[in-house]
Amino acid sequence: MAILTDGVNGPVTGRLGNVIFYQVKGQNRARSLPRIPKRGRKPSPEQVMQRSKFRLMQQWLKPMKRIVRIGFGRFEPPKTGHNVAMSYNMRHAIVETENGFSVDPQAIRFSAGPLTPPVNAQVHQEGEMLHFSWDKPDIHAVLGDARTVLFVHNERNGLGCDKLYGSGADDCSDALATHFLSLLPGDVCHAYMAFVNAETGEVSDSVYAGQIVVVIE
């Protein structure tokens, strides 16, 4: 049974025939009840392919949950930062291989926005720290009170670590501790960075800062 919670002009909740009414973040929605699938029906090749790509990207973005909420968070509901990040990276960062699909680390993006992105971003390891550097922004850069957002992904175990609101854009250097990456000698890690305006929350596109092959002395 469907219920009119605020009279005839208000939202409807519940079931009416084969239609379910519900609310998401203040928006009224309706969906039809799913048909009962035929027993033993196999997914189509297209469904298998899409599910494989989805699982792959879901695993890659799992340690990025905190930063994609900021990096892709300036979208109107019902979109979420995670939804937008999944959509973008499934389109741009998954490549087909002989054995299925893989992620192109250089194409991964955790943010998209109007600020000027870091230029010539680079990373190198010194002991337990990863040091980032980039070129000093020119006078035409759109940044305001911009701070760094750093992220590093360990390819072997899928772990990641991040840093929010780090150094200022004009500092041209920042560092990230690696304690949460469970590093082993020879691990391959991928580093990314972006800028976020500390006052407005606006972000830049994230950029790939490079690959690190871990050395532990």
N, C-alpha and C positions, 0 to 999 in steps of 0.2 A: 504494500500500500504506500502510495506517495503522500507526503504531508506538505501543505502550504504553511511554512513557518511564520510568515508575516502577511497573511492575507493573499488575495488573488494576484497582487502585484509583487509579492515577495518571492524569495527563492523556494524551490521545490526540492525536497529530499525524499529518498526512498525509491521504491519500485512501482512502475506503472506499466503493466503488461510486460513486454520484453525490453523495457527501457529502464535503466537505473539513473537516477538524478543524484548529484553530489556536488560538493564545493571543494575547490582547491585554492587556497590563498585568497579567499573572497570572491572568486569567480565561479559562476554556476556552470556545471558541466553535465552532459548526459552521454551515456553509452549504452549500446544494446547488449543484451546478454549473449555470451558466446554460444555458438552452436556446439552441441555435444559432438566431439570428434569421433570419427569412425575408429573402431578398435584396431590397433596395429597400424594406423596410417603413418607412413614414413614422410619425413620432411622432404621438400623438394631440394634439388641441388642448390638453388639460389638461397633457400633458407639455411641450409647447412653452411654455405659460404659466409652469409651474413652473421650467423651465430658465432662462427669461428673468429671472424674479425672483431666482433663485439667483445668476446671473452679476452682476446689478446690485448685490445686497447684498455679494457677495464682493469686488467692486471697492471698495465704500464702506468695508468693514471692513479691507481690506488694510493701510492704514497704522496701524490700531489693534491689530495683533497683539500687541504687547508689553503694552498695558494691559488688553486683554480677558483675558489669562492671569491677571492679578491680579483684575480686576473680576468675572469670572465663573469664577474658578478654584477656588472652594470647593465643588466638586461631586464626588461619588464617581465613580471610573473605572467604565465606559469613557468617560464624558462628559469633554469638554475645554472649557476656557474659550471657545475659538473656536466649537465646536459649539453651545454654549448661547447665545452671542451671536448666531450666525447664526439659530438657531431663534426667539429672542425678536424680533429686529429684522425678520425676514421676516414675522412675524405682526403687528407693531405699526407698522413704519416704512415700509412700501411701500404706495403708493397707485396706483390705476388712473387713467390719463389717456386722452385721446382717441387718443394715439399709442402707448399701451402702458402702461408702468409707470414710476414715478419714486420717489425716496426723499424722505420728509418729514424734513428735517434736525432739526426740533424734537422728533421722536419717537425719534430714535436714542438708544440707551443702551449704554454700554460697561461698566457695572458694576451690580450689584444685591446689596444686603446689608442687614444689620440696623442699621448706624449711622445716625444722624440726617443727612439730606442737607443740603447748603448751601441757605440760604434767601436769596431775592432775589439770586441770582448775576447779575452783570453783567460786561461786558468793554468796553474801549475801547482805541484805538490811540494810542500816543505814539511817533513815529519808528519804530524797528525793534522795539519792544516792544509786546506786548499785555498790558494790565493788567486783572487780575481783581479783583473785590470782592464781598463778601457780608455779610449781617447777622451780628452777633455771636451765637453760639449761646446760647440761654437755659439756665438752670440745670438744666432737665429733659432737655437733649440727651444722647443716648447716643453718646459719642465716645471717651473715654479720650485717649491720646496720638495724636490724629488729625492727619494731614497731608494736604495737597492732592494731587490728581491732576488735571492739566490736559491738555486736548487741543484742537487747532485743526485744522480740515480746510479745505483750499483747494478750492473747488468747481470752479474752472476746470481744474486739472491733476490733481486727486485726491490731491495730496500732503498729508501730515499731520505734525504734530510734537507731542510730549508732554513732560510733566514729571512725575516721580514723587517722592513724599515731599518736597513743597515746604514752603510755610509751614504753621504751625500753624493749627488751626481758629479759634482765638481772635484770630489776627492780622488777619483780615478783609481781607487783600489779598495778592496774589502777582502775578508777572509771568512771561511766557514770550517768549523770543526767537523771531524769525520767520525766521531764516537759512535753514532747511531747506524753506521753503514756496515758494521761487522766485516771490515776489510781483511782480505788475505793477499799475500804477495801475488802480483799478476792480475788482480781484479781489474776489469775495465769499467770505468765510470764515465758518465756523460754529465757535463755541467751546463747550466743555463742561467740567464739573468734577465732582469727587466727593471724598470723604474716604476715607482708608485709615488704619487704626490701625497705627502703626509697630511695636507690640509683638505684636499678635495676628494681623495681616494681614486682619482684618475690614474690610469696605468699606461705603460707603453706596450708595444708588442714585445714578447720575450724573444731572446736571441740565443743561439747555441754558442757557448763559450769554448767548447772543445772537449776532447777525450783525454782521460788520464789513465795510464797503466800504472797501477799502484806499486810502489816500492816500500817495503818495510825493512828497516835496518835493525 
